[in-house]
């Protein structure tokens, strides 16, 4: 979040400290500062605070609590006006779980033109380009309080029975939209759209970007202003699918409160009518559900226990006061009702974290950890290491696969991959997949006809509970038990020097030849290596037999480059040079 210190100062009567001091305050109590350059501070707002702190107001509120300097005023604590209603604008929402609130305001008689100097300078200070007074007003309010907004040219929409109609629905297969930048996107089902409901024509990508169809121009006089709240997951998936990431999508994917939309509408309507004129005809507000912030309680003892502190009740009350949290205390238990924008305050530990960071973790005296009552049971760990050593010494390679599976006894409520929605009940499928993949690279690491030997030690999850399982790609006799340590201490094998692997594919070739009886394979290998050069990365003898006073040898040669992809012609030329050298030595190349 790019923050203008000049903009931040407008929230305070008292002069703020210099930029370095402000950066230090945030670093030790709230957020890291990615960059500090003149009047501009780039604040690294983490996802848990993005709902309220991707805004100058949110950053100012944090700074007020950290420095204990009051805000001049707080726009989110001021009473909302009663918006006039209108029959000239209808709003319909197809799926109320994907659009939690939609406010549309009809404003007539605006004059679109350049923004005043103060507004252009405010936007340019944080890297935003001035477009026109109406668009700049929507961007300013978003950066000020965190509510994304958009304005449509109402005259480009259809009117039926004297009214405009806005629809919110998901895209249908094959639909397209051209955005304000002139880029055309083909839409997949699931992407949410804003439409002119009378024509069913898409006019914006909900929560992401506006469409070209209803773009404002210098001729625009009547506008529809949107202040909405779109589901975070739906918005994030749409932005990722289209590879279109915007300031609006960043905010919606972090789930700001639906209550914020009304404050955004209040501020943007005032700013538009102040700098672009016009009259607000009315506002249509479709608000299917109104989630309430639940009180969160934490005891004095719990705060001190988790922080390792010795705070007084007054100390903790003071922190909640500075944060502007509505708090009551009874029997040493603090009950906090979070304001609507603090969607991160859910469990008691959230309150403990607030106390710790505002007071400052540097003010909490360090304490030594208490001694362990008894030595930790290392039998299980040592047993696992015992098995790993046992198998490694017998030529096995350890693999580690993910715990997710297509089917299983336990289904995840929120799977990372919809194709792997369950926890695994065994290691067999993963081992089979690993073996199939290993065979593709076998010529690089294995002798011909040698099978990959793999093993995995991992947890499986069944209806009976969690179990540790050992799986090998082939039977192994006398495998040690995991629970049985027995003082097993195998001799460690020496580790070779690290050699980076190539990102480019390999090419394998075989050479077979007859040589006089008594000829050692090492002599032939030496000739092959001398002629093959640095592109030969592996050489294996995979066959030998004698017949009528002669010996037949067969070798597998693997070629690979660290810089490029080899061609068949290039490798064939090298193999021919090797064959020529072998013939010159008196051998018969078959």
Residue, then its C-alpha position, 0 to 999 in steps of 0.5 A: x500500500x503506497x501511502x502519502x505522508x502528506x495525505x496521512x497528515x490530513x487525519x491529524x491536527x498535531x504534526x506527525x514525526x518525520x518519515x523515518x520515525x513513522x517508518x520505525x513506529x510501523x515496523x515495531x508495532x504493525x507493518x514492515x515498510x518496503x520503501x521510504x522515499x520522500x513523501x511516499x511510504x510503501x507499507x507491506x499490509x499483510x492479508x489479515x489486515x488488508x480489509x481495513x488497512x489498504x487505505x489511508x484511513x486505516x494506516x492513520x488509525x494504526x498510527x494513531x494507536x501506536x503513537x497515542x495521537x488522536x485523529x482529527x476525525x474518523x470518517x468511519x465513526x461518523x453517522x451515515x446520511x439517509x440516502x434518498x431512494x429512487x425508482x429510476x434505478x433497479x438492481x438485481x443480484x443473481x447469487x447473493x453469496x457472490x455479491x453481498x451488497x450492491x449500492x447504485x446511485x443515479x446522479x444527473x447533470x455532472x460535468x466531466x472534466x479535469x480534476x482540481x489541482x489538489x486531487x490530481x496531486x494527491x493521486x499522483x503522489x501515490x502513483x495514480x494517473x489522473x483521468x477525469x474528475x469523476x473517475x479520480x473521485x472514485x479512486x481517491x475515496x478507494x485510496x482514502x477509506x478502502x472501498x472500491x467504486x466505479x462510475x458508469x455512463x448512464x446514457x449508454x444503458x437502456x431505459x425501460x418504463x423510465x428506469x435503468x437496471x443493473x444486474x449482477x450475474x456470472x458469465x456464460x460460456x463464450x461471452x466476451x468483454x472489452x475493458x476500459x483499457x481496450x483489451x478483450x477477454x473471453x469469459x469462463x463461467x463463474x466470472x461475475x459480471x455487472x450488466x445492463x439488465x435490460x439488454x443483458x450486456x456486460x458492462x464490467x467485471x465485478x470487483x475487477x475492472x470496468x468495461x468500455x461499453x459504459x465508459x465516461x467521456x467528456x460528453x457524459x452528463x448522467x452517471x450510475x455510481x457503484x459501491x458494492x461488496x463482492x465475494x473475495x474468493x470469486x473475485x480472486x479467481x476471476x482476477x487470476x483466470x484473466x491475469x487481470x489484477x487491479x486495486x479493486x480486486x486486491x481489496x475485494x479478495x481480502x474481504x472488506x466488510x459490506x458495511x464499508x460500501x455505504x461509507x464509500x457511497x457517502x464520500x464519493x457522492x459528496x466529492x463528485x457533486x463538489x467537483x463535477x456538479x450534478x444532483x443525486x437522484x437517489x440510491x438503490x441499496x440491495x443488501x441481502x445479509x447483514x453480518x454482525x460482528x461478534x463480541x470477543x472475550x479474553x481474560x487478564x490472565x490469558x493475556x499475561x500467559x500468552x505474552x509472558x507479561x505482567x500487565x495491569x488491567x489499566x494497561x490492557x484497557x489503555x491499548x483497547x482505547x487507543x485502538x478505538x475498540x468498544x470494551x467492557x471489563x467484568x471479573x478481569x475479563x475483557x469483552x470487545x465488540x470489534x468495529x465493522x472494518x476489523x474483520x480480523x478480530x475473531x478469537x481471544x488470541x487476536x486481542x492478545x496480539x493487539x495488546x502485545x504489538x501496541x505495547x511493544x514486544x520490546x517492553x516485555x521482559x525476556x524469560x528463560x523457558x522452564x526446564x523440561x520435566x523429562x527427556x523427550x522420547x526419541x524412540x520414534x524419531x530414531x526408529x525412522x532414521x534407522x529405517x532411512x539409513x537401512x534402506x539408503x545403504x541398500x540402494x534405495x532413494x527416499x521420496x516425499x509426496x503430498x498428503x492429498x489424494x483424489x479419494x479418502x476417508x477424510x475430506x477437506x473442507x477447503x482443499x488447496x487442489x479441487x482434484x485432490x480433496x481428501x487425505x491419503x489412506x495409503x502410499x501406493x498411488x504416490x509410489x506408483x506415480x513416482x516410479x513412473x516419473x523416475x523411469x523417465x530419468x533412469x538413464x541418468x542415474x541407473x545402469x541399464x535394466x536396473x530398476x529404480x528403488x524408492x521408499x517413503x515414510x509418511x503418515x496416512x489418514x484413515x477413519x481409525x486415525x493417523x498411522x505412520x507407514x513405510x512403503x518400498x518399491x520392492x520387498x525388503x527383508x529384515x526391515x527395522x521396526x520404527x518403535x524399536x531403537x535398540x541402539x542401532x547405529x549404522x555406519x554413515x555413508x560418505x556424501x559425494x560432492x554436489x553437482x547441479x543437474x541440467x534443465x535440458x533433456x538427455x539422449x541415450x545411445x548403445x554401442x556393442x562390439x566384439x573384442x579379442x578375449x582378455x580385453x578389459x572393459x576399462x580399456x574400451x571405456x577409456x577410449x569411449x570417454x576420450x572421444x565422447x567429450x564433456x557431453x557424455x554424462x554417464x557410461x554403463x556396461x550392461x552386457x558381456x558374453x564370450x564366444x569362439x575366442x572373442x568377447x562381446x561388450x555392450x555399453x549405454x551412453x547418455x549425453x546431456x548439456x548444461x546449456x542447451x538441448x542436444x540434437x540427434x544429428x549432434x549425438x550421432x556424429x559423436x557416436x560415429x567418432x567413437x565407433x571410428x576410434x574403436x575400429x581403429x583400435x582393432x575392435x569390431x563394432x556391431 
